[in-house]
Every structure is written in C-alpha cells, then in structure tokens.
Amino acid sequence: MKYGSVFSTGKVCGCVAAVLLLGMSAVAEDKVLFNGKDLTGWDGAPGWWTVEDGALTSQSTPEKPCTECNYLIWTGGQPSDFELNAEFKLSESANSGVQIRSKALPKWDICGYQADMTGDGGLVGFVYHHTRGLIAGRGEKVTISADGKKDVQSIGKPEELIKKFKKGEWNTYRIVCQGPEITLYVNDVLMCQFTDNDAKQSAASGVIALQMHPGPPMKVQFKNINLKEIKK
C-alpha cells in the first residue's frame, strides 16, 4: 500500500495517529535511573557509594568495615506497578539486594521487599522482607492470604535455577510488580513469584534502593538500571 493511500482516509489516518501516540506513551514510561557517570538522582550514606567503571559501587575493606546496613535510594519517586531491570556484580563474600515498594527510614536505612542476592549465589532469586523474613525462595510460587497464611508451590528446582547465576560476573535482575504480584527473573530465567494479599503488611508502592550489607569485606556494583512503569 502506498503512503498516500494510508493518509487519504481520515479513519485510517486516525488509527495511525493513535498507534503513534501509543508508541510515544510507551517510550515515555521508560526511565533510566542511573546515568553511568555520577550519583545524580540517588541519595546515600556519605563515603559509601561511588561510581566506578560506569557502575554504582560500594565496598567495605578490613580498614573500612561496614557495621550496619545502608542503602543508596533512588529519589525519583515511589512507583507502584513497574518492571525494573538492573545489572549487578558481587564479590564472593557480598550480601546485597534491590529494594522495591519499600519505606525509607532515617540514616539511609530501608524496610520492605527485597530482591535478595549474595556473591556465592545462595540467596539469589529470593524475596526477603525486613520485618517478615523470607517471603519466597528460589523456585517457589507463594500466595499469602488476607490472614497472612502462606501457600507454597514449586515452579522449579532451586539447585537447577541457581546454575543460571554467574559468580563474579555481571548478572541481570528483572523485577515485575503488578498489583499484589511480584515476580523475579535472573538472567531472564524465572526464579520466584509471590502474591501478597495481606493488606496489613503488604505495600502497593514505595522507594527503590540498593543495599550495602554489613559483614566481611565485600564489593557490590549495579549498572544499566531501567524502570518501566505499568499503567493500570
């Protein structure tokens, strides 16, 4: 079909315009949270977060131990339904996480849902909550009822799923939050999913943050952090 014939009909032209507007809207929903250069758009404890080789970086050493959790908090909003993609790299002893739908506390502390991770892979693909503990393990589909009871089903073998994690290398977390459902993927492989219907403890929105954990010397890095909000 020639372009002239497309725009010769008002009805078709209107459809094309609608499609173009939808495409523009979809593009507008995508946000790059980290510019790869500095800490613009983020707030963290002084002296703990820097940019190294294009990645948000935090590191503890024997000379500079981390004695309490601190978080690098994205200051751009408190999204509700979204898809978050982030690459992460951990030293073998590292313990970290990506906070979602969380509450910011004093002294760069956080409380809420966490896509958990450790450098040895042990906690990769888990969902943890600071006041509720482990919510969903790798390979689990969990439904939490209104009264807080948990129903757990298997969606994969944890020992097989962890093979998708690359120790000491860059990996990707994809976190999808929609309504009461939160789903985690590592390197595009489904790790766990849970539906939180406990209105007394669940959160429909909140801050996004990156964790620096106390413990032995460790290094955590994040880059290519992108957010796409899901419109209801």
Buried (B, 14 or more C-beta within 10 A) or exposed (E): EEEEEEEEEEEEEEEEEEEEEEEEEEEEEEBEBBEEEEBEBBBBBEEBBEBEEEBBBBBBEEEEEBEEBBBBBBEEBBBBBBBBBBBBBBBEBBBBBBBBBBBBEEEBBBBBBBBBBBBBBBBBBBBBBBEBEEBBBBBBBBBBEEEEEEEEEEBBEBEEBBEBBEEEEBBBBBBBBEEBBBBBBBBEBBBBBBBBBBEEEBBEBBBBBBBBBEEBBBBBBBBBBBBBBBEE
